[in-house]
């Protein structure tokens, strides 16, 4: 019982020390969070992985197709069994449509897209994202 009476609890010095440690941890955490948010906002609107997947998908469609049609903002492929696939801008996304039904979003945060036929077997794709970043790629077609 005498042992319990000798404990005096936290002193003012211990409380202040704990408070200072807590404030240091909070300030480090908030500054780290702020730099993390700023770093994420510095990236361009188009995700690089999403862009690579879009190009690979267009290349795959081009490899399977027997013909293609290009409009300024639309690309249409037709395969050997007359199945069409189209890529078209809608608002700030690029959608893929197969057989004229349903849509699949393949690229987001787009300001503009331009398809150009360079030759009979080559298509040039230029995309501008919402922050002004420019992405360009040339697709080679293996059609007769």
Secondary structure, DSSP 8 states (H G I E B T S, - for coil): -HHHHH-----HHHHHHHHHHHHHHHHHHHHHHHHHHHHHHHS-SS-HHHHHHHHHHHHHHHHHEEEEEEETTEEEEEETT--EEEEEEETTEEEEEETTEEEEEEEESEEEEEEEEEETTEEEEEEEETTS-EEEEEEE----
